[in-house]
Amino acid sequence: MRQTLLGLALLTACGTDIQALPPDATATAKLTWFQDVAPVVSKHCMSCHQDGGIAPFALTAYEDARDNAQRMLVQIDKGAMPPYGALEEPDCTPRFGWVDDPRLSATEKKLLHDWVDQGAAKGIEAPVPQPPSTALSGITKTVTPTTGFAAKGDRDEFVCYVLDPQAANGAWITGLQVRPGIPDVVHHVVLTEIFAGTTQDQLVAAHPVGQPFDCSTIQQPGDLVVNIWTPGNQPMETPNDLAVPLLANAKLVMQIHYHPAGIAHAPDVTSVDLRTSLAWPKKMYFVGAFGNAIAAPQLLPDPDDRTSTPEFRIPANKADHTEHMRFTVGDLGNLTNVRLYSANPHMHLIGTHISGSIERPAPRGGDPQKECLANGNWNFDWQRTYIYNAPLDQLPSVQQGDIIDIQCKWDNTLENPFVQRALADQGLNAPIDIALGEGGSTDEMCLEIFGIAVDAPPPPAAMRVDQSLIPSKLVEAIR
């Protein structure tokens, strides 16, 4: 349009006999679904909002998008959709952005608003772009339960499976994707690795490989958190120089949060695709957790404490309760280049907000003295691992003596629908005081789980991936 008008202006200036354009001829062309809006909705929404998807309605057809247009704008404007907890706030904005950030840009939001304001026109029918593929490329192995689980009723259920990747000498995981059998009941999946040994033997004896078992009231077994999956997520893929150690004869434990929504379903069989490699990486990926402090000095006082001694207690009918914790990083042994690769906040049902920051004794290299590591709203149904969008050598560094600061907030009133859900699970009708706990619907947590990149040792002659690779001092410092 600008080029056309410029050409007309130049022709007029050269003395041509072209008449001036009428006032409305330069008006912005009307936006349409097929030509303008569908590509944006496909990119950000359709992976969930499609027939058989986890979302309550589809947005793949023009009629669906038109009829739900106002509803869509409300959810996008308030930040509820696409579901993404990361926030940038004045008191805590991470230094880097995030890989696969699904949020709409300001330009994309304006386009949707303008389309609706102009009447939500259909346009000339054309193929609608496919949503970004969530399939993992280069799959080398798929692990699948031998027996599915039929979600039923209207209560959320947490079911675990032990899965065997059959890596006798170990391997390196460079990619992973969860494939739900019945997408409309699988709300999220947590995958952990449990090393070979007595604990694994006892777990398999009690719960054979591939068989479902109730894990709603126990901490999920595992030595290493590998991945947290939510619907619509892209595959977990590491850079070329970084990989997750899959130790020799290790098993995987898959915890599935089922949300049946009152509808009877056939047994779900959810699979996990793996891409493994025997190539020795430059850096290894581990997981460390900070939080869940039960007492001083890590747990700080708050105004709701009943005595001068700090306590982890979320009072009944308190709409804005905060717990604040601080942890000093311990001895990391001979590790000198420890970097934070990702952040995975974790709370339970009634949490509303969680943030984590690091305080260094002084600025260090490219790292500031104080840095926000992760910050955002919390929604139990949309848990996610956030990966820093930065080169490995520029990621936030951690050393002995640094302080990790964690703050969590809760709304323990009936105004919070998650409180209503937790109470219904327990047969209660009024809020109660809530304490720190592992997995009950009226337990809570305040935890930042960080993906940690450390230098890999030289490969051994046998090329076996075993527990000798696990830096013991690192494990002690982050547990």
C-alpha positions in Angstrom: 0.0 0.0 0.0 2.8 2.5 0.9 4.7 1.7 -2.3 1.5 2.2 -4.4 0.8 5.6 -2.8 4.4 6.7 -3.1 4.3 5.8 -6.8 1.1 7.8 -7.3 2.6 10.8 -5.5 5.7 10.7 -7.7 3.6 10.5 -10.9 1.5 13.5 -9.7 4.7 15.4 -9.0 5.8 14.7 -12.6 2.7 16.4 -14.0 0.5 13.4 -14.7 -3.3 13.9 -14.9 -4.1 11.4 -12.1 -6.9 12.7 -9.8 -6.5 12.8 -6.0 -7.6 9.6 -4.2 -10.9 9.7 -2.3 -10.5 10.0 1.5 -11.4 6.3 2.2 -9.1 4.9 -0.5 -6.2 5.0 1.8 -8.0 3.3 4.8 -6.4 0.2 6.2 -7.7 -2.9 4.6 -10.0 -5.0 6.7 -8.3 -7.8 8.6 -9.6 -11.3 7.9 -9.4 -14.7 9.5 -7.8 -16.7 6.7 -5.3 -14.0 5.6 -4.3 -12.4 8.9 -5.6 -14.0 12.1 -5.5 -17.8 11.5 -1.6 -17.8 11.4 -1.4 -16.1 14.8 -4.0 -18.3 16.4 -2.3 -21.4 14.9 1.1 -20.4 16.3 -0.1 -19.7 19.8 -3.4 -21.5 20.4 -4.3 -24.4 18.1 -2.0 -27.0 19.6 -4.5 -27.1 22.6 -7.6 -25.6 21.0 -8.4 -28.3 18.5 -10.7 -31.3 18.3 -9.5 -33.8 20.9 -7.2 -31.2 22.5 -7.0 -30.3 26.2 -8.8 -27.0 25.7 -12.6 -26.8 26.2 -13.3 -25.6 22.6 -11.5 -25.6 19.3 -10.2 -22.6 17.4 -9.2 -24.3 14.2 -12.2 -23.2 12.1 -13.3 -19.7 11.3 -16.7 -20.2 12.9 -15.1 -21.4 16.1 -12.8 -18.4 16.3 -15.6 -15.9 15.5 -18.0 -17.3 18.1 -15.2 -17.3 20.8 -13.4 -14.1 19.7 -14.4 -12.0 22.7 -13.7 -14.8 25.1 -10.3 -15.3 23.5 -9.4 -11.7 23.8 -10.3 -11.5 27.5 -8.1 -14.5 28.3 -5.2 -13.2 26.3 -5.4 -9.7 27.7 -5.3 -10.9 31.3 -2.4 -13.2 30.6 -4.3 -16.4 31.2 -3.8 -17.7 27.6 -1.6 -19.0 26.3 -1.0 -20.6 29.8 2.5 -19.3 30.7 3.5 -18.4 34.3 6.6 -16.4 33.6 6.3 -12.7 34.3 8.5 -9.6 34.1 7.7 -7.4 37.1 9.5 -4.3 38.5 10.9 -6.1 41.5 11.9 -9.3 39.6 12.6 -9.5 35.9 14.9 -12.2 34.7 18.0 -11.1 32.7 17.2 -13.5 29.8 14.0 -14.4 27.9 12.8 -18.0 27.6 13.0 -20.7 25.0 9.7 -21.4 23.2 7.9 -18.5 24.9 4.3 -18.9 23.6 3.0 -15.4 24.6 1.7 -13.1 21.9 3.6 -10.0 21.1 2.0 -6.6 21.4 1.6 -6.5 17.6 -0.1 -9.8 17.5 -2.5 -8.8 20.3 -3.4 -5.6 18.5 -4.1 -7.6 15.3 -6.6 -9.8 17.1 -8.3 -6.8 18.7 -8.5 -4.9 15.3 -9.9 -8.0 13.6 -12.7 -8.2 16.2 -13.3 -4.4 16.1 -13.6 -4.6 12.4 -16.3 -7.3 12.5 -14.2 -10.5 12.5 -14.3 -10.9 8.7 -13.8 -14.4 7.2 -11.8 -13.4 4.1 -11.0 -15.7 1.2 -10.8 -19.3 2.2 -7.3 -20.7 2.3 -5.4 -23.4 4.0 -4.9 -22.7 7.8 -1.3 -23.1 8.8 -0.6 -26.1 11.0 0.3 -25.5 14.7 4.0 -25.8 15.5 4.9 -29.5 15.6 5.3 -30.9 19.0 6.8 -34.1 17.7 10.4 -35.0 18.6 12.8 -35.6 15.8 15.4 -38.4 15.7 13.6 -40.6 18.2 15.8 -43.6 19.2 13.5 -45.2 21.8 9.9 -45.0 23.1 8.9 -46.2 26.5 5.2 -47.1 27.1 3.3 -48.6 30.0 2.1 -52.1 29.6 -1.2 -51.4 31.3 -3.2 -48.1 30.9 -5.2 -46.2 33.5 -8.9 -45.3 33.1 -9.5 -41.9 34.7 -13.0 -41.5 36.1 -15.2 -39.4 38.3 -14.6 -35.7 38.9 -11.5 -35.8 41.1 -8.0 -35.3 39.9 -5.8 -38.4 40.2 -2.0 -38.8 40.3 -0.8 -42.1 38.9 2.8 -43.2 38.5 4.4 -45.8 36.2 7.9 -47.2 36.3 9.4 -47.4 32.8 12.5 -49.1 31.6 14.6 -47.4 28.9 16.8 -50.5 28.8 20.1 -48.6 28.8 22.5 -51.3 30.2 25.5 -49.1 29.8 23.7 -45.8 30.1 23.3 -43.1 27.4 22.8 -39.3 27.1 19.3 -37.9 26.6 19.3 -35.0 24.1 15.5 -34.9 23.4 12.3 -36.0 25.0 8.6 -35.7 24.3 5.5 -37.0 26.1 2.7 -38.3 23.9 -0.6 -38.5 25.9 -2.9 -41.4 24.9 -6.0 -39.5 25.7 -5.1 -35.8 25.6 -8.3 -34.4 27.1 -7.6 -36.1 30.5 -3.7 -35.8 30.7 -3.1 -32.5 32.4 0.6 -32.7 33.0 3.4 -35.3 33.3 6.5 -35.3 35.6 9.3 -37.6 34.6 12.1 -38.5 37.0 15.1 -40.9 36.7 15.8 -43.4 39.5 19.3 -44.8 39.6 20.1 -48.5 39.8 20.4 -49.9 43.3 18.4 -50.9 46.4 15.8 -48.1 46.2 15.0 -48.9 42.5 14.8 -52.6 43.3 12.3 -52.0 46.1 10.2 -49.8 43.9 10.0 -52.3 41.1 9.2 -55.1 43.5 6.3 -53.1 44.8 5.2 -51.6 41.4 6.3 -53.7 38.4 7.5 -52.0 35.3 4.7 -50.6 33.2 1.9 -51.0 35.8 0.0 -48.0 37.1 0.1 -47.1 40.9 -1.5 -44.4 43.0 1.1 -41.7 43.9 -1.2 -38.9 45.0 0.0 -39.1 48.7 3.7 -39.9 48.3 6.6 -38.0 46.9 7.4 -39.1 43.4 10.3 -41.6 43.5 13.4 -40.5 41.6 17.0 -39.1 41.9 16.8 -36.7 39.0 13.9 -34.6 37.6 14.2 -35.0 33.9 11.2 -33.2 32.5 7.9 -31.6 33.3 5.4 -31.7 30.4 2.2 -29.7 29.9 -0.2 -29.9 26.9 1.1 -28.1 23.8 4.7 -27.9 24.9 7.5 -28.3 22.4 9.8 -31.3 23.0 12.6 -31.0 25.6 15.7 -30.6 23.5 19.2 -29.7 24.8 21.9 -27.9 22.9 24.6 -29.9 21.2 27.1 -29.6 24.1 24.6 -30.4 26.9 22.9 -33.7 27.7 21.0 -35.4 30.5 22.8 -38.5 31.9 20.7 -41.6 31.7 22.7 -43.8 34.0 23.4 -47.5 33.4 20.3 -49.6 34.2 18.4 -46.5 35.4 14.6 -46.6 35.3 12.2 -43.7 34.6 9.2 -42.8 36.8 6.3 -41.1 35.0 3.8 -39.3 37.1 0.6 -38.3 35.3 -1.9 -35.8 36.6 -5.3 -37.0 35.3 -8.2 -34.6 35.2 -11.3 -36.7 34.0 -13.8 -33.8 34.4 -16.6 -36.1 35.4 -16.5 -38.1 32.1 -15.7 -41.8 32.0 -12.8 -42.6 29.7 -11.1 -45.6 28.2 -7.7 -46.5 29.7 -5.0 -43.9 28.9 -1.6 -45.2 27.7 0.8 -42.3 27.6 4.2 -42.8 25.9 7.5 -41.0 26.2 9.7 -40.6 23.2 13.4 -40.4 23.8 16.3 -39.3 21.7 19.5 -40.7 23.2 23.1 -40.5 22.1 26.4 -42.2 23.0 28.4 -39.1 22.1 30.1 -37.6 25.1 28.8 -34.1 25.8 30.9 -31.1 27.0 28.4 -30.4 29.8 26.0 -32.5 31.9 22.5 -31.5 33.0 21.4 -32.0 36.6 18.6 -30.8 38.7 18.8 -29.0 42.0 16.1 -27.7 44.3 15.9 -24.8 46.7 12.9 -24.2 48.9 10.5 -26.0 51.3 12.2 -24.6 54.3 10.4 -25.7 57.5 12.3 -23.7 60.1 14.9 -20.9 60.7 17.4 -19.9 59.6 16.4 -20.7 56.0 12.7 -19.9 56.8 12.2 -16.2 57.6 9.6 -14.7 59.9 6.3 -13.5 58.5 3.4 -11.4 59.9 1.2 -14.5 60.2 3.5 -16.4 62.5 1.9 -17.1 65.9 5.1 -16.8 67.8 8.5 -15.3 67.4 9.6 -18.6 65.8 9.1 -18.8 62.0 6.6 -21.4 60.9 5.5 -22.6 57.5 1.8 -22.1 57.9 -0.8 -20.7 55.4 -3.6 -19.5 57.6 -7.2 -20.3 56.7 -9.1 -17.4 55.0 -5.9 -15.5 54.3 -6.0 -14.1 50.8 -2.4 -13.0 50.5 0.1 -15.0 52.5 3.8 -15.1 51.8 6.6 -17.4 52.9 10.2 -16.2 52.4 13.3 -18.4 52.4 17.0 -18.0 51.9 19.6 -20.7 51.2 23.4 -20.4 51.1 25.0 -22.5 48.4 27.4 -25.0 50.0 30.7 -26.5 48.9 30.7 -27.5 45.2 34.0 -29.3 45.4 36.1 -28.9 42.3 33.3 -27.6 40.2 34.2 -24.1 39.0 31.8 -23.5 36.1 28.3 -24.2 37.4 25.5 -22.6 35.4 21.7 -22.4 35.7 20.1 -23.7 32.5 16.4 -23.7 33.5 13.9 -22.9 36.2 11.0 -25.0 37.2 8.8 -23.5 40.0 6.7 -25.9 42.0 3.9 -25.3 44.5 0.6 -27.2 45.1 -3.0 -26.3 44.5 -3.6 -23.0 46.2 -0.4 -21.2 45.3 -0.6 -17.9 43.3 2.9 -16.6 42.8 6.5 -17.8 43.1 9.8 -16.0 42.5 13.5 -16.8 42.9 16.6 -14.7 42.8 20.3 -15.1 43.5 22.6 -12.8 45.5 26.3 -13.0 44.9 29.0 -11.6 47.2 30.0 -9.3 44.3 29.5 -9.1 40.5 31.1 -12.0 38.8 32.1 -12.0 35.1 29.0 -11.1 33.2 26.7 -11.8 36.2 25.4 -8.9 38.4 25.6 -9.1 42.1 21.8 -9.6 42.5 19.7 -11.3 39.8 16.1 -12.4 39.4 16.2 -16.0 38.2 12.5 -16.8 37.8 9.3 -15.0 38.6 5.6 -15.6 37.8 2.1 -16.6 38.6 1.4 -20.1 39.7 -1.3 -22.4 38.2 -1.1 -26.0 39.3 -2.7 -27.2 36.1 -0.1 -25.6 33.9 3.3 -26.5 35.3 6.3 -25.9 33.1 10.1 -25.8 32.9 11.4 -22.5 31.7 14.7 -22.6 29.8 16.9 -19.5 29.6 17.3 -18.2 26.1 21.0 -17.7 26.3 24.3 -19.4 25.3 25.6 -21.9 27.8 28.6 -19.8 28.7 26.4 -16.8 29.4 23.9 -18.5 31.7 23.7 -17.4 35.4 26.6 -18.8 37.3 26.4 -20.2 40.8 29.3 -20.6 43.3 29.7 -21.5 46.9 28.5 -18.7 49.2 25.9 -17.4 46.8 22.4 -17.0 48.3 19.3 -18.3 46.7 16.2 -16.3 47.7 12.7 -17.9 47.3 9.3 -16.3 47.9 5.9 -17.9 47.5 2.4 -16.6 47.9 -1.0 -18.3 48.5 -4.7 -17.4 48.5 -6.3 -19.6 51.1 -9.9 -18.3 50.7 -13.0 -19.6 49.0 -12.4 -16.9 46.4 -9.6 -19.1 45.0 -11.2 -21.9 42.9 -8.2 -24.2 43.7 -9.1 -23.9 47.4 -12.6 -25.1 46.6 -11.1 -28.0 44.6 -8.7 -29.0 47.4 -11.5 -28.9 50.0 -13.8 -31.0 47.8 -11.1 -33.6 47.6 -10.9 -33.8 51.4 -14.7 -33.6 52.0 -14.3 -30.2 53.7 -16.4 -27.0 53.2 -14.3 -24.3 54.8 -10.6 -23.4 54.5 -8.2 -24.8 57.0 -4.6 -23.9 58.0 -2.2 -25.5 55.5 1.3 -26.8 56.2 4.3 -28.0 54.2 3.7 -31.5 52.8 4.5 -33.9 50.0 1.4 -34.5 48.0 -2.0 -34.2 49.7 -4.5 -31.7 48.3 -4.2 -29.7 51.5 -0.4 -29.8 51.7 1.7 -27.1 50.1 5.2 -26.6 48.7 7.5 -23.6 47.9 10.2 -24.9 45.6 12.4 -23.6 42.7 13.9 -26.6 40.8 16.8 -25.5 38.7 18.3 -27.3 35.7 22.1 -27.1 36.3 24.8 -27.4 33.6 28.3 -28.5 34.8 31.4 -29.4 32.8 31.5 -33.1 31.9 34.6 -35.1 32.8 36.6 -36.7 30.1 34.9 -39.9 28.7 36.1 -43.1 30.4 37.6 -45.8 28.3 34.5 -48.0 28.7 32.2 -45.1 27.7 29.8 -46.2 30.5 27.4 -43.6 31.9 27.3 -44.5 35.6 27.1 -42.9 39.0 30.8 -42.0 39.1 29.9 -39.1 36.9 27.6 -37.6 39.5 29.4 -34.7 41.3 28.8 -35.7 45.0 29.5 -32.2 46.3 27.0 -30.7 43.9 24.3 -33.2 45.0 25.0 -32.3 48.7 24.9 -28.5 48.0 21.6 -28.5 46.1 19.6 -31.1 48.1 
